[in-house]
């Protein structure tokens, strides 16, 4: 369904003369990725609103998304699988955030954030077969992913040390980093099987 809609949108741009025919595949893939992201965000926001955790959901998705963009990681074979995988990751993170005792928030955040940071240092970025690195993108993405992961980890440390009242933010950042770590490890595991 997303593929057909993406093709129609691309064909519309072609008919209007906005894009060239040789870029058709790139635009189709871009529309598919955009539509999949929009659907994921709508699902997360809907669940967040219903569960009364809309702000937490948006914060988690932002922290996850900005890091995932440069780390890469697992990509599902279909859009439905992608949506289900992301919804599962999001749901698991929100359940942990909800039921993690407040007293364990600092320790959890520091341990999860630090472990995730180390994994990101060693594994990121992971290239996807449908979006290979161009020129020096791998080095650029490695540098940016390390900077973002460092900033997120420093935020966790600062919150736990100086702003214990905001420990929920540290937990959400740690869960976002842990989720990115999960998709990196999953990508490596499926790469070895394939």
LINTAGI-V964275 format. One record per backbone hydrogen bond with DSSP energy under -0.5 kcal/mol. CO is the residue of the C=O (numbers start at 1). NH is the residue of the N-H. If there is no record, write none. Layout:
co & nh
CO & NH
CO & NH
This chain:
co & nh
1 & 5
2 & 6
3 & 7
4 & 8
5 & 9
6 & 10
7 & 11
8 & 12
9 & 13
10 & 14
11 & 15
12 & 16
13 & 18
13 & 19
14 & 17
20 & 23
21 & 24
23 & 27
24 & 28
25 & 29
26 & 30
27 & 31
28 & 32
29 & 33
30 & 34
31 & 35
32 & 36
33 & 37
34 & 38
35 & 39
36 & 40
37 & 41
38 & 42
39 & 43
40 & 44
41 & 45
42 & 46
43 & 47
44 & 48
45 & 49
46 & 50
47 & 51
48 & 52
48 & 53
48 & 54
49 & 52
53 & 57
54 & 58
55 & 59
56 & 60
57 & 61
58 & 62
59 & 63
60 & 64
61 & 65
62 & 66
63 & 67
64 & 68
65 & 69
66 & 70
67 & 70
67 & 71
68 & 72
71 & 125
71 & 126
78 & 82
79 & 83
80 & 84
81 & 85
82 & 86
83 & 87
84 & 88
85 & 89
86 & 90
87 & 91
88 & 92
89 & 93
90 & 94
91 & 95
92 & 96
93 & 97
94 & 98
95 & 99
96 & 100
101 & 104
101 & 105
102 & 105
104 & 108
105 & 109
106 & 110
107 & 111
108 & 112
109 & 113
110 & 114
111 & 115
112 & 116
113 & 117
114 & 118
115 & 119
116 & 120
117 & 121
118 & 122
119 & 123
120 & 124
125 & 127
126 & 73
128 & 131
131 & 128
134 & 137
136 & 140
137 & 141
138 & 142
139 & 143
140 & 144
141 & 145
142 & 146
143 & 147
144 & 148
145 & 149
146 & 150
147 & 151
148 & 152
149 & 153
150 & 154
151 & 155
152 & 156
153 & 157
154 & 158
155 & 159
156 & 160
157 & 161
158 & 162
158 & 163
159 & 163
163 & 166
164 & 167
166 & 169
166 & 170
167 & 171
168 & 172
169 & 173
170 & 174
171 & 175
172 & 176
173 & 177
174 & 178
175 & 179
176 & 180
177 & 181
178 & 182
179 & 183
180 & 184
181 & 185
182 & 186
183 & 74
183 & 187
184 & 188
185 & 189
186 & 190
187 & 191
188 & 192
189 & 193
190 & 194
